[in-house]
C-alpha cells in the first residue's frame, strides 16, 4: 500500500479500512512534502460510506451478490462462515404487499 501514497493529490487522505495482514511500508517524503495523511478505521465513517455510495452511483458500480430464499438462511450463513460464499449472501424475502409495490424485498445476510 505504501507506493499508493505518492499517487494522492496534495493534502490527500489514504484511508486504510480493516487490518491488512502485512506491515505497511512507506516513504515519508510524499507525506511531509505533499501534506498527505494516512488514517485507519475498521468500517469507515458515515461520510466515507456516503462518498463511497455516491461514487458507486456515479460510476455505475454494482455489487456482486449471491441470492438465496429466506428459507435457506441457515445454509447461506453456513457457507459464509465456512468461507465458501463467493460474494455477499443476500436473502430474498417474499411478502404480501399492496398492489403496485415490489413483490420481492431484499435483505442482506
KANORBEL-V882805 format. One record per residue. N is the residue number from 1. RES is the residue in one small letter. PSI is psi in whole degrees, -180 to 180 (none if undefined). Layout:
n=N res=RES psi=PSI
n=N res=RES psi=PSI
//
This chain:
n=1 res=x psi=-28
n=2 res=x psi=-45
n=3 res=x psi=-21
n=4 res=x psi=-24
n=5 res=x psi=-40
n=6 res=x psi=-14
n=7 res=x psi=-7
n=8 res=x psi=150
n=9 res=x psi=164
n=10 res=x psi=138
n=11 res=x psi=20
n=12 res=x psi=160
n=13 res=x psi=135
n=14 res=x psi=115
n=15 res=x psi=120
n=16 res=x psi=114
n=17 res=x psi=122
n=18 res=x psi=-172
n=19 res=x psi=112
n=20 res=x psi=154
n=21 res=x psi=-32
n=22 res=x psi=152
n=23 res=x psi=150
n=24 res=x psi=120
n=25 res=x psi=134
n=26 res=x psi=161
n=27 res=x psi=130
n=28 res=x psi=-19
n=29 res=x psi=-52
n=30 res=x psi=-27
n=31 res=x psi=-51
n=32 res=x psi=-48
n=33 res=x psi=-11
n=34 res=x psi=-2
n=35 res=x psi=24
n=36 res=x psi=162
n=37 res=x psi=158
n=38 res=x psi=133
n=39 res=x psi=160
n=40 res=x psi=155
n=41 res=x psi=152
n=42 res=x psi=-35
n=43 res=x psi=-12
n=44 res=x psi=164
n=45 res=x psi=166
n=46 res=x psi=-37
n=47 res=x psi=-39
n=48 res=x psi=-42
n=49 res=x psi=-43
n=50 res=x psi=-44
n=51 res=x psi=-40
n=52 res=x psi=-45
n=53 res=x psi=-41
n=54 res=x psi=-42
n=55 res=x psi=-41
n=56 res=x psi=-41
n=57 res=x psi=-46
n=58 res=x psi=-41
n=59 res=x psi=7
n=60 res=x psi=45
n=61 res=x psi=128
n=62 res=x psi=149
n=63 res=x psi=154
n=64 res=x psi=121
n=65 res=x psi=161
n=66 res=x psi=136
n=67 res=x psi=144
n=68 res=x psi=151
n=69 res=x psi=154
n=70 res=x psi=-32
n=71 res=x psi=-20
n=72 res=x psi=26
n=73 res=x psi=-41
n=74 res=x psi=-40
n=75 res=x psi=-42
n=76 res=x psi=-44
n=77 res=x psi=-43
n=78 res=x psi=-43
n=79 res=x psi=-41
n=80 res=x psi=-46
n=81 res=x psi=-27
n=82 res=x psi=-1
n=83 res=x psi=19
n=84 res=x psi=-10
n=85 res=x psi=124
n=86 res=x psi=-36
n=87 res=x psi=-172
n=88 res=x psi=134
n=89 res=x psi=128
n=90 res=x psi=128
n=91 res=x psi=133
n=92 res=x psi=125
n=93 res=x psi=123
n=94 res=x psi=127
n=95 res=x psi=157
n=96 res=x psi=127
n=97 res=x psi=164
n=98 res=x psi=152
n=99 res=x psi=137
n=100 res=x psi=-16
n=101 res=x psi=156
n=102 res=x psi=141
n=103 res=x psi=-28
n=104 res=x psi=138
n=105 res=x psi=144
n=106 res=x psi=130
n=107 res=x psi=140
n=108 res=x psi=147
n=109 res=x psi=none
//
